[in-house]
Amino acid sequence: MKDDILKHLHDIREAALAISRFVNGKTFDDYMHDELLRSGVERKSEIIGEALNRIRRDDPTILDKIREHRNIVSFRNILVHGYDSIDDRIVWGIIEEDLGNLLEDVEGLIENADQTHDASDE
């Protein structure tokens, strides 16, 4: 795997982990009433979507291993270009239902790349 793609995967993982930290112990009501929390989640979501866009440009086959990658990129585009139409319920639903899958997929790709790299060093 190219170093650039691995860097993007690390960026996705770090952004997803940050979202997890941000919302840990929070409720949807907390999210709705905390502008800073919403802004942080949205910014990290933009980073995730942009990193996926960059992976798509470099090696689109990698995206086949990331569930919902098209929806994630579409969500990023809505955050960036349709900021005035963001539905907080949808954002919260993505956090609750999809963030774990994204982390699982990306961590698997990183681990596989690390094992491949280690094997080539032997």
C-alpha contacts under 8 A as a table, 3 or more apart, distances in Angstrom:
res1	aa1	res2	aa2	distance
1	M	5	I	6.81
1	M	6	L	6.83
1	M	113	A	6.38
2	K	5	I	5.42
2	K	6	L	6.41
3	D	6	L	5.04
3	D	7	K	6.12
4	D	7	K	5.04
4	D	8	H	6.30
5	I	8	H	5.05
5	I	9	L	6.21
5	I	54	R	7.97
5	I	55	I	5.79
5	I	58	D	7.30
5	I	59	D	7.83
6	L	9	L	5.01
6	L	10	H	6.23
6	L	110	I	6.82
6	L	113	A	7.72
7	K	10	H	5.06
7	K	11	D	6.19
8	H	11	D	4.90
8	H	12	I	6.19
8	H	51	A	5.25
8	H	52	L	7.39
8	H	54	R	7.55
8	H	55	I	6.94
9	L	12	I	5.05
9	L	13	R	6.19
9	L	51	A	7.35
9	L	106	V	6.18
9	L	109	L	7.85
9	L	110	I	6.89
10	H	13	R	5.02
10	H	14	E	6.09
10	H	110	I	7.50
11	D	14	E	5.17
11	D	15	A	6.09
11	D	47	I	7.58
11	D	48	I	7.20
11	D	51	A	7.05
12	I	15	A	5.19
12	I	16	A	6.04
12	I	47	I	7.06
12	I	48	I	4.86
12	I	51	A	6.53
12	I	52	L	7.91
12	I	106	V	7.45
13	R	16	A	5.15
13	R	17	L	6.04
13	R	103	L	6.11
13	R	106	V	6.49
13	R	107	E	7.05
14	E	17	L	5.10
14	E	18	A	6.08
15	A	18	A	5.02
15	A	19	I	6.32
15	A	44	K	5.10
15	A	45	S	7.17
15	A	47	I	6.86
15	A	48	I	6.46
16	A	19	I	5.12
16	A	20	S	6.30
16	A	44	K	7.07
16	A	45	S	7.62
16	A	48	I	7.40
16	A	99	L	6.77
16	A	102	L	7.86
16	A	103	L	6.64
17	L	20	S	4.96
17	L	21	R	6.24
17	L	103	L	7.78
18	A	21	R	5.03
18	A	22	F	6.07
18	A	44	K	7.40
19	I	22	F	4.97
19	I	23	V	6.27
19	I	40	G	7.55
19	I	41	V	5.56
19	I	44	K	6.74
19	I	95	I	7.95
20	S	23	V	5.47
20	S	24	N	5.91
20	S	95	I	7.95
21	R	24	N	5.18
22	F	37	L	6.78
22	F	40	G	7.69
22	F	41	V	7.36
23	V	26	K	5.10
23	V	27	T	7.69
23	V	31	Y	7.78
23	V	37	L	7.74
26	K	29	D	8.00
26	K	30	D	5.78
26	K	31	Y	6.93
27	T	30	D	5.03
27	T	31	Y	6.30
28	F	31	Y	4.91
28	F	32	M	6.10
28	F	89	R	7.81
28	F	92	W	6.66
29	D	32	M	5.04
29	D	33	H	6.33
30	D	33	H	5.35
30	D	34	D	6.12
31	Y	34	D	5.35
31	Y	35	E	7.69
31	Y	37	L	6.33
31	Y	38	R	6.24
31	Y	92	W	7.96
32	M	35	E	7.47
32	M	38	R	7.45
32	M	88	D	6.94
34	D	37	L	5.30
34	D	38	R	6.33
35	E	38	R	5.13
35	E	39	S	6.03
36	L	39	S	5.05
36	L	40	G	6.12
37	L	40	G	5.15
37	L	41	V	6.21
38	R	41	V	5.22
38	R	42	E	6.05
39	S	42	E	5.12
39	S	43	R	6.05
40	G	43	R	5.18
40	G	44	K	6.21
41	V	44	K	5.30
41	V	45	S	6.06
42	E	45	S	4.98
42	E	46	E	6.20
42	E	79	L	6.90
43	R	46	E	5.06
43	R	47	I	6.43
44	K	47	I	5.03
44	K	48	I	6.33
45	S	48	I	5.05
45	S	49	G	6.26
45	S	76	R	6.42
46	E	49	G	5.17
46	E	50	E	6.08
46	E	76	R	4.92
46	E	77	N	7.89
46	E	79	L	6.84
46	E	80	V	7.23
47	I	50	E	5.14
47	I	51	A	6.03
48	I	51	A	5.23
48	I	52	L	6.30
48	I	72	I	7.76
48	I	76	R	7.72
49	G	52	L	5.12
49	G	53	N	6.25
49	G	72	I	5.76
49	G	73	V	4.57
49	G	74	S	7.78
49	G	75	F	7.38
49	G	76	R	5.00
49	G	77	N	7.83
50	E	53	N	4.90
50	E	54	R	6.29
50	E	73	V	7.13
50	E	76	R	7.16
51	A	54	R	5.10
51	A	55	I	6.25
52	L	55	I	5.01
52	L	56	R	6.14
52	L	63	L	7.61
52	L	69	H	7.23
52	L	73	V	6.79
53	N	56	R	5.05
53	N	57	R	6.46
53	N	73	V	6.81
54	R	57	R	5.12
54	R	58	D	6.38
55	I	58	D	5.09
55	I	59	D	5.71
55	I	60	P	6.35
55	I	62	I	7.34
55	I	63	L	7.45
56	R	59	D	5.44
56	R	60	P	4.14
56	R	61	T	7.72
56	R	62	I	7.66
56	R	63	L	6.80
57	R	60	P	6.42
59	D	62	I	6.00
59	D	63	L	7.92
60	P	63	L	5.51
60	P	64	D	7.48
61	T	64	D	5.52
61	T	65	K	7.77
62	I	65	K	5.78
62	I	66	I	7.43
63	L	66	I	5.15
63	L	67	R	7.93
63	L	69	H	6.47
64	D	67	R	7.35
65	K	105	D	6.74
65	K	109	L	7.88
66	I	69	H	5.73
66	I	102	L	6.68
66	I	105	D	5.49
66	I	106	V	6.94
67	R	101	N	7.10
67	R	102	L	6.73
67	R	105	D	7.22
68	E	71	N	5.26
68	E	72	I	6.19
69	H	72	I	5.03
69	H	73	V	6.26
70	R	73	V	5.25
70	R	74	S	6.17
71	N	74	S	4.92
71	N	75	F	5.97
72	I	75	F	4.99
72	I	76	R	6.25
73	V	76	R	5.01
73	V	77	N	6.33
74	S	77	N	5.04
74	S	78	I	6.34
75	F	78	I	5.08
75	F	79	L	6.24
76	R	79	L	5.06
76	R	80	V	6.21
77	N	80	V	5.14
77	N	81	H	5.75
77	N	82	G	7.29
78	I	81	H	5.28
78	I	82	G	4.57
78	I	83	Y	6.40
78	I	85	S	7.84
78	I	86	I	7.27
79	L	82	G	5.68
79	L	83	Y	5.01
79	L	86	I	6.84
80	V	83	Y	5.94
82	G	85	S	5.52
82	G	86	I	6.91
83	Y	86	I	5.70
86	I	90	I	7.97
86	I	91	V	7.88
87	D	90	I	5.44
87	D	91	V	6.60
88	D	91	V	5.00
88	D	92	W	6.10
89	R	92	W	5.12
89	R	93	G	6.04
90	I	93	G	4.96
90	I	94	I	6.18
91	V	94	I	5.16
91	V	95	I	6.37
92	W	95	I	5.05
92	W	96	E	6.23
93	G	96	E	5.10
93	G	97	E	5.82
93	G	98	D	7.74
94	I	97	E	5.26
94	I	98	D	5.07
94	I	99	L	6.45
95	I	98	D	5.91
95	I	99	L	5.13
95	I	100	G	7.97
96	E	99	L	6.61
96	E	100	G	7.83
97	E	100	G	7.11
97	E	101	N	7.91
98	D	101	N	5.35
98	D	102	L	6.36
99	L	102	L	5.13
99	L	103	L	6.25
100	G	103	L	5.13
100	G	104	E	6.12
101	N	104	E	5.02
101	N	105	D	6.13
102	L	105	D	5.22
102	L	106	V	6.10
103	L	106	V	5.23
103	L	107	E	5.87
104	E	107	E	5.30
104	E	108	G	6.11
105	D	108	G	5.18
105	D	109	L	6.37
106	V	109	L	5.09
106	V	110	I	6.20
107	E	110	I	5.03
107	E	111	E	5.98
108	G	111	E	5.10
108	G	112	N	6.03
109	L	112	N	5.09
109	L	113	A	6.12
110	I	113	A	5.06
110	I	114	D	6.12
111	E	114	D	5.02
111	E	115	Q	6.16
112	N	115	Q	5.13
112	N	116	T	6.11
113	A	116	T	5.05
113	A	117	H	6.03
114	D	117	H	5.01
114	D	118	D	6.07
115	Q	118	D	5.03
115	Q	119	A	6.07
116	T	119	A	5.14
116	T	120	S	6.25
117	H	120	S	5.21
117	H	121	D	6.45
118	D	121	D	5.16
118	D	122	E	6.85
119	A	122	E	5.49
